[in-house]
Amino acid sequence: MATETYDADVAILGAGPGGYVAAIRAGQLAREHGGTVVCIEREFLGGTCLNWGCIPSKAMIAHAERYQQVLNAAEMGIQIEGKVGYDFAQMQARKDKIVKTLRNGIATLFKKNGVQSIDGTGRLTNAHTIEITKADGSRQTLRARNIILATGSSVMKLNIPGLEGEHVWTSDDAVNAPCVPESMLILGAGAVGVEFAYVFNALGSRVTVVEMMPQILPTFDEEIAREVERALQRQGVQFMVNSTLKSAERKHDRWLCHVETPQGAQAIEVQLVLIAVGRKPNVEGIGLETVGIQMNKRWVAVDEYMRTNIPHIYAIGDLVGVAPLAHVASMQGIVAAENCFGAERRMDYRAVPNVVYTVPEVASVGLTEQQAREQGYEVRIGKFPPRILGRAMAAGVREGLVKVVADARYGQILGVHICCEHASDLLQEAVLAIKLEATLDELVDTIHPHPTLVESLMEAFHDAAGHCIHKA
């Protein structure tokens, strides 16, 4: 019997945070075991996260936050003469430079780890073959022993009567905004919606956010969501929850948006509308039906090893719809890459951190209080406001809440939820605690540095145990 020949041992379709990490890990393993790794990308290395999502939006947030810090510097005794302003074009140029630097960094890592990068659009033609269409229309066929699908997702667009045209943005448009609009309506109060609400409000826009669910950040703990909502309202953002944008009409270069609210219909006039209602997996045009890949509703069905129903074809990231976050995609990519080389590594979703980069930030891991109760746990709740800590006062931190959810019977940490400046950096202790099944007793017995913001976690752990030190 003839032995099948392959052009690559592993071919990755897509170079986002899942695909490029999978490619690098596969390259490392190929160097150890022998083999060839190819990564196919139709646009830019880094995918949505690097080019239109995580990174450019964080640069914009940093610009907006620094601008606000300068505006309010007088409260710390810093005197600034003259009018404080900003150059938005320069802000955007800095953002673009950061993106380009990181994109070049991925290319360098590919070379270092022996990953061949191919520019083009890939499509499965059979279980081992990918047809690649280049920008010039030419085609290349590549046969791979293992294939990792990492094609990511695209912004969802809604069909709202009357709402169309150049003054309707998606998040892709927002990160490349040519200017700061005088006013805007943001449809959707998930992570993307509230982050852009912070940015454009901080830079001077009049921002209204419309959310159909009863709270902003619907997947987060209710108390934490209320905390960040109040903080953003104090900054000037207006929220309309339990509300729906029914239609819009263009009048005198502005949108007249008709919103249905619990109090009745309201008309809101804005310069621009930003749609931030989620993303859809890029499953079309990649040959899933051709090779018989099984689906789970809109997403590719995979097992805990990230395998599809075809054992040598894996799928990761937004394509599979499980915790659609960049860092989860990266871990899935590592798992899939190692399994391509004979490992039997499984994904573990018990401790998935989730962060929203508003000011203050929101960070969460594990079960919310409501989820824990719905799953039958008897819970112990600990809460602590970071603003009363010495380090917080010194830094001017005035808002926030840390909330701990623990199992009342054994003390195991079930969830930790934070609204506070630097919440994204404070969360990892909680992620590790849940990963290692730590208990309240163990965390209460852990010395935390003073003075720090991380003391707020310590105090919340103490509060859940019934003996918080610095809480009246």
Secondary structure, DSSP 8 states (H G I E B T S, - for coil): ------SEEEEEE--STTHHHHHHHHHHHHHHH---EEEEESS-TTHHHHHTSHHHHHHHHHHHHHHHHHHTGGGGT----S-----HHHHHHHHHHHHHHHHHHHHHHHHHTTEEEEESEEEEEETTEEEEE-TTS-EEEEEEEEEEE---EEE-----TT--STTEE-HHHHHT-SS--SEEEEE--SHHHHHHHHHHHHTT-EEEEE-SSSSSSTTS-HHHHHHHHHHHHHHT-EEE-S-EEEEEEEETTEEEEEEEETTEEEEEEESEEEE---EEE--TTS-HHHHT--EETTEE---TTSB-SSTTEEE-GGGT-SS--HHHHHHHHHHHHHHHTT-------TT--EEE-SSSEEEEEE--HHHHHHTT--EEEEEE-GGGSHHHHHHT----EEEEEEETTT-BEEEEEEEETTHHHHTHHHHHHHHTT-BHHHHHTS---SS-STHHHHHHHHHHHT--SS--
